[in-house]
Amino acid sequence: MRTVHVDYTNPRKPYAITNDDESGKPNAIPEDAQTALGLMRDEIANITHETRWLIENGEMDGAKEIIKNLQSFADTIRERVG
């Protein structure tokens, strides 16, 4: 599964493609930092929504896995930023 994010002024040109973890294909990264930041905000909102759904439906193991992955991601950012 992959998500294609398009520039609505030119829908034929994707500005980012995100793949699920199991695809093995590289993600296409936005060309500018502002677009990348907007994409990150959208993805975090999606992750938050999915985590909330898992919790509300008693899927605590799935929610814990997402939270663990987010903590690992945050640790990676801290290491790289300093």
HTML snippet that shows the backbone in 3Dmol.js (N, CA, C, O; Angstrom):
<script src="https://3Dmol.org/build/3Dmol-min.js"></script>
<div id="view" style="width:600px;height:400px;position:relative"></div>
<script>
const pdb = `
ATOM      1  N   MET A   1       0.844  -1.175   0.000  1.00  0.00           N
ATOM      2  CA  MET A   1       0.000   0.000   0.000  1.00  0.00           C
ATOM      3  C   MET A   1       0.884   1.232   0.000  1.00  0.00           C
ATOM      4  O   MET A   1       1.926   1.252   0.656  1.00  0.00           O
ATOM      5  N   ARG A   2       0.477   2.258  -0.731  1.00  0.00           N
ATOM      6  CA  ARG A   2       1.196   3.519  -0.706  1.00  0.00           C
ATOM      7  C   ARG A   2       0.222   4.662  -0.821  1.00  0.00           C
ATOM      8  O   ARG A   2      -0.872   4.510  -1.365  1.00  0.00           O
ATOM      9  N   THR A   3       0.617   5.794  -0.314  1.00  0.00           N
ATOM     10  CA  THR A   3      -0.181   7.009  -0.387  1.00  0.00           C
ATOM     11  C   THR A   3       0.543   7.995  -1.277  1.00  0.00           C
ATOM     12  O   THR A   3       1.725   8.271  -1.075  1.00  0.00           O
ATOM     13  N   VAL A   4      -0.164   8.525  -2.261  1.00  0.00           N
ATOM     14  CA  VAL A   4       0.409   9.521  -3.156  1.00  0.00           C
ATOM     15  C   VAL A   4      -0.166  10.876  -2.784  1.00  0.00           C
ATOM     16  O   VAL A   4      -1.383  11.061  -2.781  1.00  0.00           O
ATOM     17  N   HIS A   5       0.701  11.814  -2.473  1.00  0.00           N
ATOM     18  CA  HIS A   5       0.306  13.166  -2.096  1.00  0.00           C
ATOM     19  C   HIS A   5       0.521  14.046  -3.322  1.00  0.00           C
ATOM     20  O   HIS A   5       1.630  14.105  -3.852  1.00  0.00           O
ATOM     21  N   VAL A   6      -0.510  14.719  -3.770  1.00  0.00           N
ATOM     22  CA  VAL A   6      -0.412  15.496  -5.011  1.00  0.00           C
ATOM     23  C   VAL A   6      -0.457  16.991  -4.743  1.00  0.00           C
ATOM     24  O   VAL A   6      -0.974  17.457  -3.728  1.00  0.00           O
ATOM     25  N   ASP A   7       0.107  17.723  -5.696  1.00  0.00           N
ATOM     26  CA  ASP A   7       0.038  19.176  -5.702  1.00  0.00           C
ATOM     27  C   ASP A   7      -1.277  19.523  -6.394  1.00  0.00           C
ATOM     28  O   ASP A   7      -1.438  19.238  -7.581  1.00  0.00           O
ATOM     29  N   TYR A   8      -2.200  20.119  -5.689  1.00  0.00           N
ATOM     30  CA  TYR A   8      -3.525  20.358  -6.260  1.00  0.00           C
ATOM     31  C   TYR A   8      -3.517  21.373  -7.389  1.00  0.00           C
ATOM     32  O   TYR A   8      -4.504  21.491  -8.115  1.00  0.00           O
ATOM     33  N   THR A   9      -2.414  22.115  -7.554  1.00  0.00           N
ATOM     34  CA  THR A   9      -2.317  22.993  -8.719  1.00  0.00           C
ATOM     35  C   THR A   9      -1.884  22.207  -9.946  1.00  0.00           C
ATOM     36  O   THR A   9      -2.058  22.670 -11.074  1.00  0.00           O
ATOM     37  N   ASN A  10      -1.321  21.019  -9.736  1.00  0.00           N
ATOM     38  CA  ASN A  10      -0.916  20.139 -10.828  1.00  0.00           C
ATOM     39  C   ASN A  10      -1.092  18.698 -10.354  1.00  0.00           C
ATOM     40  O   ASN A  10      -0.116  18.070  -9.943  1.00  0.00           O
ATOM     41  N   PRO A  11      -2.319  18.155 -10.400  1.00  0.00           N
ATOM     42  CA  PRO A  11      -2.594  16.830  -9.831  1.00  0.00           C
ATOM     43  C   PRO A  11      -1.824  15.685 -10.473  1.00  0.00           C
ATOM     44  O   PRO A  11      -1.754  14.598  -9.899  1.00  0.00           O
ATOM     45  N   ARG A  12      -1.247  15.902 -11.643  1.00  0.00           N
ATOM     46  CA  ARG A  12      -0.474  14.838 -12.281  1.00  0.00           C
ATOM     47  C   ARG A  12       0.923  14.687 -11.692  1.00  0.00           C
ATOM     48  O   ARG A  12       1.629  13.724 -11.990  1.00  0.00           O
ATOM     49  N   LYS A  13       1.317  15.646 -10.854  1.00  0.00           N
ATOM     50  CA  LYS A  13       2.658  15.625 -10.275  1.00  0.00           C
ATOM     51  C   LYS A  13       2.585  15.344  -8.772  1.00  0.00           C
ATOM     52  O   LYS A  13       2.209  16.224  -7.998  1.00  0.00           O
ATOM     53  N   PRO A  14       2.936  14.144  -8.359  1.00  0.00           N
ATOM     54  CA  PRO A  14       2.978  13.889  -6.914  1.00  0.00           C
ATOM     55  C   PRO A  14       4.155  14.623  -6.294  1.00  0.00           C
ATOM     56  O   PRO A  14       5.224  14.716  -6.897  1.00  0.00           O
ATOM     57  N   TYR A  15       3.958  15.144  -5.090  1.00  0.00           N
ATOM     58  CA  TYR A  15       5.085  15.771  -4.411  1.00  0.00           C
ATOM     59  C   TYR A  15       5.671  14.853  -3.361  1.00  0.00           C
ATOM     60  O   TYR A  15       6.758  15.107  -2.844  1.00  0.00           O
ATOM     61  N   ALA A  16       4.950  13.776  -3.039  1.00  0.00           N
ATOM     62  CA  ALA A  16       5.489  12.797  -2.100  1.00  0.00           C
ATOM     63  C   ALA A  16       4.723  11.497  -2.248  1.00  0.00           C
ATOM     64  O   ALA A  16       3.528  11.486  -2.544  1.00  0.00           O
ATOM     65  N   ILE A  17       5.427  10.418  -2.041  1.00  0.00           N
ATOM     66  CA  ILE A  17       4.806   9.099  -2.028  1.00  0.00           C
ATOM     67  C   ILE A  17       5.299   8.406  -0.772  1.00  0.00           C
ATOM     68  O   ILE A  17       6.504   8.277  -0.557  1.00  0.00           O
ATOM     69  N   THR A  18       4.375   7.966   0.046  1.00  0.00           N
ATOM     70  CA  THR A  18       4.755   7.249   1.261  1.00  0.00           C
ATOM     71  C   THR A  18       4.291   5.810   1.147  1.00  0.00           C
ATOM     72  O   THR A  18       3.166   5.539   0.728  1.00  0.00           O
ATOM     73  N   ASN A  19       5.158   4.901   1.520  1.00  0.00           N
ATOM     74  CA  ASN A  19       4.886   3.472   1.440  1.00  0.00           C
ATOM     75  C   ASN A  19       4.721   2.897   2.829  1.00  0.00           C
ATOM     76  O   ASN A  19       5.246   3.431   3.806  1.00  0.00           O
ATOM     77  N   ASP A  20       3.977   1.791   2.906  1.00  0.00           N
ATOM     78  CA  ASP A  20       3.891   1.121   4.199  1.00  0.00           C
ATOM     79  C   ASP A  20       5.243   0.474   4.496  1.00  0.00           C
ATOM     80  O   ASP A  20       6.079   0.347   3.601  1.00  0.00           O
ATOM     81  N   ASP A  21       5.457   0.074   5.718  1.00  0.00           N
ATOM     82  CA  ASP A  21       6.747  -0.466   6.145  1.00  0.00           C
ATOM     83  C   ASP A  21       7.131  -1.750   5.427  1.00  0.00           C
ATOM     84  O   ASP A  21       8.317  -2.072   5.350  1.00  0.00           O
ATOM     85  N   GLU A  22       6.173  -2.485   4.904  1.00  0.00           N
ATOM     86  CA  GLU A  22       6.465  -3.784   4.319  1.00  0.00           C
ATOM     87  C   GLU A  22       6.695  -3.730   2.812  1.00  0.00           C
ATOM     88  O   GLU A  22       6.974  -4.764   2.204  1.00  0.00           O
ATOM     89  N   SER A  23       6.587  -2.569   2.201  1.00  0.00           N
ATOM     90  CA  SER A  23       6.692  -2.498   0.748  1.00  0.00           C
ATOM     91  C   SER A  23       8.119  -2.704   0.254  1.00  0.00           C
ATOM     92  O   SER A  23       8.320  -3.274  -0.819  1.00  0.00           O
ATOM     93  N   GLY A  24       9.106  -2.255   1.012  1.00  0.00           N
ATOM     94  CA  GLY A  24      10.486  -2.370   0.584  1.00  0.00           C
ATOM     95  C   GLY A  24      10.877  -1.354  -0.476  1.00  0.00           C
ATOM     96  O   GLY A  24      12.032  -1.325  -0.900  1.00  0.00           O
ATOM     97  N   LYS A  25       9.941  -0.521  -0.915  1.00  0.00           N
ATOM     98  CA  LYS A  25      10.226   0.494  -1.923  1.00  0.00           C
ATOM     99  C   LYS A  25      10.567   1.804  -1.232  1.00  0.00           C
ATOM    100  O   LYS A  25      10.062   2.082  -0.145  1.00  0.00           O
ATOM    101  N   PRO A  26      11.423   2.616  -1.856  1.00  0.00           N
ATOM    102  CA  PRO A  26      11.763   3.890  -1.216  1.00  0.00           C
ATOM    103  C   PRO A  26      10.604   4.877  -1.276  1.00  0.00           C
ATOM    104  O   PRO A  26       9.805   4.865  -2.212  1.00  0.00           O
ATOM    105  N   ASN A  27      10.532   5.711  -0.283  1.00  0.00           N
ATOM    106  CA  ASN A  27       9.560   6.802  -0.288  1.00  0.00           C
ATOM    107  C   ASN A  27      10.101   7.918  -1.173  1.00  0.00           C
ATOM    108  O   ASN A  27      11.309   8.151  -1.217  1.00  0.00           O
ATOM    109  N   ALA A  28       9.212   8.606  -1.875  1.00  0.00           N
ATOM    110  CA  ALA A  28       9.596   9.804  -2.616  1.00  0.00           C
ATOM    111  C   ALA A  28       9.442  10.977  -1.664  1.00  0.00           C
ATOM    112  O   ALA A  28       8.368  11.186  -1.100  1.00  0.00           O
ATOM    113  N   ILE A  29      10.487  11.725  -1.486  1.00  0.00           N
ATOM    114  CA  ILE A  29      10.516  12.795  -0.506  1.00  0.00           C
ATOM    115  C   ILE A  29      10.191  14.134  -1.173  1.00  0.00           C
ATOM    116  O   ILE A  29      10.637  14.378  -2.295  1.00  0.00           O
ATOM    117  N   PRO A  30       9.430  15.001  -0.512  1.00  0.00           N
ATOM    118  CA  PRO A  30       9.148  16.318  -1.077  1.00  0.00           C
ATOM    119  C   PRO A  30      10.440  17.091  -1.340  1.00  0.00           C
ATOM    120  O   PRO A  30      11.452  16.879  -0.672  1.00  0.00           O
ATOM    121  N   GLU A  31      10.387  17.975  -2.306  1.00  0.00           N
ATOM    122  CA  GLU A  31      11.572  18.729  -2.696  1.00  0.00           C
ATOM    123  C   GLU A  31      11.893  19.884  -1.753  1.00  0.00           C
ATOM    124  O   GLU A  31      13.046  20.307  -1.678  1.00  0.00           O
ATOM    125  N   ASP A  32      10.903  20.401  -1.035  1.00  0.00           N
ATOM    126  CA  ASP A  32      11.174  21.550  -0.166  1.00  0.00           C
ATOM    127  C   ASP A  32      10.746  21.249   1.264  1.00  0.00           C
ATOM    128  O   ASP A  32       9.871  20.420   1.512  1.00  0.00           O
ATOM    129  N   ALA A  33      11.384  21.944   2.191  1.00  0.00           N
ATOM    130  CA  ALA A  33      11.156  21.698   3.616  1.00  0.00           C
ATOM    131  C   ALA A  33       9.729  22.024   4.040  1.00  0.00           C
ATOM    132  O   ALA A  33       9.173  21.327   4.889  1.00  0.00           O
ATOM    133  N   GLN A  34       9.127  23.057   3.475  1.00  0.00           N
ATOM    134  CA  GLN A  34       7.770  23.443   3.868  1.00  0.00           C
ATOM    135  C   GLN A  34       6.775  22.336   3.522  1.00  0.00           C
ATOM    136  O   GLN A  34       5.889  22.024   4.318  1.00  0.00           O
ATOM    137  N   THR A  35       6.919  21.746   2.342  1.00  0.00           N
ATOM    138  CA  THR A  35       6.043  20.645   1.936  1.00  0.00           C
ATOM    139  C   THR A  35       6.271  19.434   2.822  1.00  0.00           C
ATOM    140  O   THR A  35       5.319  18.763   3.221  1.00  0.00           O
ATOM    141  N   ALA A  36       7.533  19.151   3.132  1.00  0.00           N
ATOM    142  CA  ALA A  36       7.851  18.017   4.001  1.00  0.00           C
ATOM    143  C   ALA A  36       7.237  18.209   5.386  1.00  0.00           C
ATOM    144  O   ALA A  36       6.727  17.257   5.976  1.00  0.00           O
ATOM    145  N   LEU A  37       7.283  19.428   5.903  1.00  0.00           N
ATOM    146  CA  LEU A  37       6.705  19.717   7.209  1.00  0.00           C
ATOM    147  C   LEU A  37       5.185  19.527   7.184  1.00  0.00           C
ATOM    148  O   LEU A  37       4.616  18.959   8.116  1.00  0.00           O
ATOM    149  N   GLY A  38       4.532  19.999   6.125  1.00  0.00           N
ATOM    150  CA  GLY A  38       3.087  19.797   5.988  1.00  0.00           C
ATOM    151  C   GLY A  38       2.723  18.327   5.909  1.00  0.00           C
ATOM    152  O   GLY A  38       1.741  17.887   6.506  1.00  0.00           O
ATOM    153  N   LEU A  39       3.523  17.567   5.165  1.00  0.00           N
ATOM    154  CA  LEU A  39       3.291  16.123   5.058  1.00  0.00           C
ATOM    155  C   LEU A  39       3.447  15.454   6.416  1.00  0.00           C
ATOM    156  O   LEU A  39       2.653  14.586   6.781  1.00  0.00           O
ATOM    157  N   MET A  40       4.476  15.859   7.170  1.00  0.00           N
ATOM    158  CA  MET A  40       4.684  15.290   8.495  1.00  0.00           C
ATOM    159  C   MET A  40       3.485  15.564   9.398  1.00  0.00           C
ATOM    160  O   MET A  40       3.049  14.680  10.136  1.00  0.00           O
ATOM    161  N   ARG A  41       2.948  16.786   9.344  1.00  0.00           N
ATOM    162  CA  ARG A  41       1.778  17.115  10.171  1.00  0.00           C
ATOM    163  C   ARG A  41       0.580  16.247   9.810  1.00  0.00           C
ATOM    164  O   ARG A  41      -0.143  15.783  10.691  1.00  0.00           O
ATOM    165  N   ASP A  42       0.370  16.028   8.512  1.00  0.00           N
ATOM    166  CA  ASP A  42      -0.733  15.164   8.067  1.00  0.00           C
ATOM    167  C   ASP A  42      -0.546  13.739   8.569  1.00  0.00           C
ATOM    168  O   ASP A  42      -1.495  13.109   9.036  1.00  0.00           O
ATOM    169  N   GLU A  43       0.677  13.234   8.472  1.00  0.00           N
ATOM    170  CA  GLU A  43       0.946  11.859   8.902  1.00  0.00           C
ATOM    171  C   GLU A  43       0.764  11.708  10.409  1.00  0.00           C
ATOM    172  O   GLU A  43       0.221  10.703  10.869  1.00  0.00           O
ATOM    173  N   ILE A  44       1.212  12.694  11.178  1.00  0.00           N
ATOM    174  CA  ILE A  44       1.036  12.630  12.628  1.00  0.00           C
ATOM    175  C   ILE A  44      -0.449  12.657  12.990  1.00  0.00           C
ATOM    176  O   ILE A  44      -0.882  11.943  13.895  1.00  0.00           O
ATOM    177  N   ALA A  45      -1.223  13.472  12.290  1.00  0.00           N
ATOM    178  CA  ALA A  45      -2.673  13.508  12.531  1.00  0.00           C
ATOM    179  C   ALA A  45      -3.297  12.150  12.218  1.00  0.00           C
ATOM    180  O   ALA A  45      -4.167  11.684  12.953  1.00  0.00           O
ATOM    181  N   ASN A  46      -2.860  11.517  11.133  1.00  0.00           N
ATOM    182  CA  ASN A  46      -3.384  10.189  10.776  1.00  0.00           C
ATOM    183  C   ASN A  46      -3.006   9.146  11.822  1.00  0.00           C
ATOM    184  O   ASN A  46      -3.829   8.311  12.197  1.00  0.00           O
ATOM    185  N   ILE A  47      -1.769   9.194  12.288  1.00  0.00           N
ATOM    186  CA  ILE A  47      -1.312   8.245  13.302  1.00  0.00           C
ATOM    187  C   ILE A  47      -2.097   8.440  14.599  1.00  0.00           C
ATOM    188  O   ILE A  47      -2.479   7.465  15.246  1.00  0.00           O
ATOM    189  N   THR A  48      -2.335   9.686  14.976  1.00  0.00           N
ATOM    190  CA  THR A  48      -3.104   9.981  16.179  1.00  0.00           C
ATOM    191  C   THR A  48      -4.517   9.437  16.072  1.00  0.00           C
ATOM    192  O   THR A  48      -5.035   8.836  17.013  1.00  0.00           O
ATOM    193  N   HIS A  49      -5.140   9.652  14.917  1.00  0.00           N
ATOM    194  CA  HIS A  49      -6.493   9.154  14.693  1.00  0.00           C
ATOM    195  C   HIS A  49      -6.531   7.624  14.764  1.00  0.00           C
ATOM    196  O   HIS A  49      -7.419   7.052  15.395  1.00  0.00           O
ATOM    197  N   GLU A  50      -5.575   6.972  14.121  1.00  0.00           N
ATOM    198  CA  GLU A  50      -5.530   5.509  14.136  1.00  0.00           C
ATOM    199  C   GLU A  50      -5.300   4.972  15.541  1.00  0.00           C
ATOM    200  O   GLU A  50      -5.924   3.988  15.938  1.00  0.00           O
ATOM    201  N   THR A  51      -4.411   5.607  16.294  1.00  0.00           N
ATOM    202  CA  THR A  51      -4.133   5.165  17.659  1.00  0.00           C
ATOM    203  C   THR A  51      -5.376   5.313  18.534  1.00  0.00           C
ATOM    204  O   THR A  51      -5.707   4.418  19.312  1.00  0.00           O
ATOM    205  N   ARG A  52      -6.058   6.446  18.400  1.00  0.00           N
ATOM    206  CA  ARG A  52      -7.283   6.665  19.166  1.00  0.00           C
ATOM    207  C   ARG A  52      -8.323   5.594  18.844  1.00  0.00           C
ATOM    208  O   ARG A  52      -8.989   5.075  19.740  1.00  0.00           O
ATOM    209  N   TRP A  53      -8.458   5.265  17.549  1.00  0.00           N
ATOM    210  CA  TRP A  53      -9.422   4.238  17.133  1.00  0.00           C
ATOM    211  C   TRP A  53      -9.070   2.900  17.769  1.00  0.00           C
ATOM    212  O   TRP A  53      -9.948   2.202  18.276  1.00  0.00           O
ATOM    213  N   LEU A  54      -7.786   2.538  17.744  1.00  0.00           N
ATOM    214  CA  LEU A  54      -7.358   1.273  18.344  1.00  0.00           C
ATOM    215  C   LEU A  54      -7.697   1.225  19.829  1.00  0.00           C
ATOM    216  O   LEU A  54      -8.197   0.214  20.321  1.00  0.00           O
ATOM    217  N   ILE A  55      -7.427   2.313  20.542  1.00  0.00           N
ATOM    218  CA  ILE A  55      -7.714   2.357  21.971  1.00  0.00           C
ATOM    219  C   ILE A  55      -9.214   2.244  22.232  1.00  0.00           C
ATOM    220  O   ILE A  55      -9.641   1.480  23.098  1.00  0.00           O
ATOM    221  N   GLU A  56     -10.005   2.997  21.490  1.00  0.00           N
ATOM    222  CA  GLU A  56     -11.461   2.969  21.681  1.00  0.00           C
ATOM    223  C   GLU A  56     -12.059   1.611  21.373  1.00  0.00           C
ATOM    224  O   GLU A  56     -13.123   1.277  21.894  1.00  0.00           O
ATOM    225  N   ASN A  57     -11.398   0.819  20.536  1.00  0.00           N
ATOM    226  CA  ASN A  57     -11.906  -0.495  20.162  1.00  0.00           C
ATOM    227  C   ASN A  57     -11.170  -1.634  20.871  1.00  0.00           C
ATOM    228  O   ASN A  57     -11.246  -2.789  20.452  1.00  0.00           O
ATOM    229  N   GLY A  58     -10.465  -1.298  21.936  1.00  0.00           N
ATOM    230  CA  GLY A  58      -9.844  -2.315  22.779  1.00  0.00           C
ATOM    231  C   GLY A  58      -8.625  -2.990  22.173  1.00  0.00           C
ATOM    232  O   GLY A  58      -8.204  -4.036  22.665  1.00  0.00           O
ATOM    233  N   GLU A  59      -8.056  -2.434  21.139  1.00  0.00           N
ATOM    234  CA  GLU A  59      -6.878  -3.011  20.488  1.00  0.00           C
ATOM    235  C   GLU A  59      -5.616  -2.402  21.099  1.00  0.00           C
ATOM    236  O   GLU A  59      -4.868  -1.685  20.434  1.00  0.00           O
ATOM    237  N   MET A  60      -5.399  -2.702  22.374  1.00  0.00           N
ATOM    238  CA  MET A  60      -4.317  -2.071  23.105  1.00  0.00           C
ATOM    239  C   MET A  60      -2.943  -2.477  22.603  1.00  0.00           C
ATOM    240  O   MET A  60      -2.022  -1.661  22.620  1.00  0.00           O
ATOM    241  N   ASP A  61      -2.778  -3.725  22.154  1.00  0.00           N
ATOM    242  CA  ASP A  61      -1.472  -4.149  21.643  1.00  0.00           C
ATOM    243  C   ASP A  61      -1.081  -3.335  20.414  1.00  0.00           C
ATOM    244  O   ASP A  61       0.074  -2.930  20.279  1.00  0.00           O
ATOM    245  N   GLY A  62      -2.033  -3.094  19.521  1.00  0.00           N
ATOM    246  CA  GLY A  62      -1.763  -2.294  18.330  1.00  0.00           C
ATOM    247  C   GLY A  62      -1.427  -0.860  18.692  1.00  0.00           C
ATOM    248  O   GLY A  62      -0.516  -0.267  18.114  1.00  0.00           O
ATOM    249  N   ALA A  63      -2.157  -0.301  19.645  1.00  0.00           N
ATOM    250  CA  ALA A  63      -1.896   1.073  20.088  1.00  0.00           C
ATOM    251  C   ALA A  63      -0.517   1.177  20.736  1.00  0.00           C
ATOM    252  O   ALA A  63       0.213   2.138  20.495  1.00  0.00           O
ATOM    253  N   LYS A  64      -0.160   0.185  21.560  1.00  0.00           N
ATOM    254  CA  LYS A  64       1.151   0.197  22.208  1.00  0.00           C
ATOM    255  C   LYS A  64       2.271   0.101  21.179  1.00  0.00           C
ATOM    256  O   LYS A  64       3.313   0.736  21.341  1.00  0.00           O
ATOM    257  N   GLU A  65       2.072  -0.680  20.129  1.00  0.00           N
ATOM    258  CA  GLU A  65       3.085  -0.806  19.086  1.00  0.00           C
ATOM    259  C   GLU A  65       3.301   0.521  18.360  1.00  0.00           C
ATOM    260  O   GLU A  65       4.437   0.904  18.077  1.00  0.00           O
ATOM    261  N   ILE A  66       2.209   1.215  18.063  1.00  0.00           N
ATOM    262  CA  ILE A  66       2.328   2.520  17.417  1.00  0.00           C
ATOM    263  C   ILE A  66       3.071   3.491  18.320  1.00  0.00           C
ATOM    264  O   ILE A  66       3.955   4.211  17.858  1.00  0.00           O
ATOM    265  N   ILE A  67       2.725   3.519  19.594  1.00  0.00           N
ATOM    266  CA  ILE A  67       3.374   4.423  20.534  1.00  0.00           C
ATOM    267  C   ILE A  67       4.863   4.094  20.658  1.00  0.00           C
ATOM    268  O   ILE A  67       5.695   5.000  20.714  1.00  0.00           O
ATOM    269  N   LYS A  68       5.202   2.813  20.701  1.00  0.00           N
ATOM    270  CA  LYS A  68       6.604   2.408  20.774  1.00  0.00           C
ATOM    271  C   LYS A  68       7.365   2.883  19.539  1.00  0.00           C
ATOM    272  O   LYS A  68       8.487   3.376  19.654  1.00  0.00           O
ATOM    273  N   ASN A  69       6.759   2.737  18.357  1.00  0.00           N
ATOM    274  CA  ASN A  69       7.411   3.185  17.125  1.00  0.00           C
ATOM    275  C   ASN A  69       7.592   4.702  17.109  1.00  0.00           C
ATOM    276  O   ASN A  69       8.615   5.199  16.638  1.00  0.00           O
ATOM    277  N   LEU A  70       6.611   5.433  17.616  1.00  0.00           N
ATOM    278  CA  LEU A  70       6.728   6.889  17.693  1.00  0.00           C
ATOM    279  C   LEU A  70       7.843   7.304  18.647  1.00  0.00           C
ATOM    280  O   LEU A  70       8.572   8.259  18.379  1.00  0.00           O
ATOM    281  N   GLN A  71       7.973   6.587  19.755  1.00  0.00           N
ATOM    282  CA  GLN A  71       9.047   6.897  20.699  1.00  0.00           C
ATOM    283  C   GLN A  71      10.414   6.640  20.055  1.00  0.00           C
ATOM    284  O   GLN A  71      11.351   7.415  20.250  1.00  0.00           O
ATOM    285  N   SER A  72      10.520   5.570  19.304  1.00  0.00           N
ATOM    286  CA  SER A  72      11.770   5.270  18.600  1.00  0.00           C
ATOM    287  C   SER A  72      12.083   6.348  17.569  1.00  0.00           C
ATOM    288  O   SER A  72      13.235   6.756  17.421  1.00  0.00           O
ATOM    289  N   PHE A  73      11.067   6.803  16.865  1.00  0.00           N
ATOM    290  CA  PHE A  73      11.228   7.861  15.873  1.00  0.00           C
ATOM    291  C   PHE A  73      11.692   9.152  16.549  1.00  0.00           C
ATOM    292  O   PHE A  73      12.593   9.829  16.053  1.00  0.00           O
ATOM    293  N   ALA A  74      11.077   9.485  17.675  1.00  0.00           N
ATOM    294  CA  ALA A  74      11.454  10.692  18.419  1.00  0.00           C
ATOM    295  C   ALA A  74      12.908  10.589  18.897  1.00  0.00           C
ATOM    296  O   ALA A  74      13.645  11.574  18.848  1.00  0.00           O
ATOM    297  N   ASP A  75      13.319   9.415  19.353  1.00  0.00           N
ATOM    298  CA  ASP A  75      14.705   9.214  19.788  1.00  0.00           C
ATOM    299  C   ASP A  75      15.678   9.436  18.626  1.00  0.00           C
ATOM    300  O   ASP A  75      16.733  10.045  18.804  1.00  0.00           O
ATOM    301  N   THR A  76      15.323   8.944  17.448  1.00  0.00           N
ATOM    302  CA  THR A  76      16.168   9.128  16.260  1.00  0.00           C
ATOM    303  C   THR A  76      16.312  10.602  15.918  1.00  0.00           C
ATOM    304  O   THR A  76      17.402  11.070  15.588  1.00  0.00           O
ATOM    305  N   ILE A  77      15.200  11.333  15.998  1.00  0.00           N
ATOM    306  CA  ILE A  77      15.255  12.773  15.714  1.00  0.00           C
ATOM    307  C   ILE A  77      16.159  13.481  16.716  1.00  0.00           C
ATOM    308  O   ILE A  77      16.979  14.315  16.333  1.00  0.00           O
ATOM    309  N   ARG A  78      16.011  13.149  18.013  1.00  0.00           N
ATOM    310  CA  ARG A  78      16.841  13.779  19.039  1.00  0.00           C
ATOM    311  C   ARG A  78      18.326  13.520  18.787  1.00  0.00           C
ATOM    312  O   ARG A  78      19.155  14.414  18.959  1.00  0.00           O
ATOM    313  N   GLU A  79      18.661  12.283  18.377  1.00  0.00           N
ATOM    314  CA  GLU A  79      20.057  11.938  18.111  1.00  0.00           C
ATOM    315  C   GLU A  79      20.615  12.752  16.937  1.00  0.00           C
ATOM    316  O   GLU A  79      21.755  13.212  16.983  1.00  0.00           O
ATOM    317  N   ARG A  80      19.813  12.923  15.898  1.00  0.00           N
ATOM    318  CA  ARG A  80      20.292  13.612  14.708  1.00  0.00           C
ATOM    319  C   ARG A  80      20.350  15.125  14.883  1.00  0.00           C
ATOM    320  O   ARG A  80      21.212  15.791  14.309  1.00  0.00           O
ATOM    321  N   VAL A  81      19.436  15.657  15.671  1.00  0.00           N
ATOM    322  CA  VAL A  81      19.385  17.109  15.873  1.00  0.00           C
ATOM    323  C   VAL A  81      20.427  17.536  16.909  1.00  0.00           C
ATOM    324  O   VAL A  81      21.040  18.598  16.800  1.00  0.00           O
ATOM    325  N   GLY A  82      20.603  16.695  17.897  1.00  0.00           N
ATOM    326  CA  GLY A  82      21.627  16.982  18.903  1.00  0.00           C
ATOM    327  C   GLY A  82      21.138  17.490  20.178  1.00  0.00           C
ATOM    328  O   GLY A  82      21.931  17.758  21.080  1.00  0.00           O
TER     329      GLY A  82
END
`;
const viewer = $3Dmol.createViewer("view");
viewer.addModel(pdb, "pdb");
viewer.setStyle({}, {cartoon: {color: "spectrum"}});
viewer.zoomTo();
viewer.render();
</script>
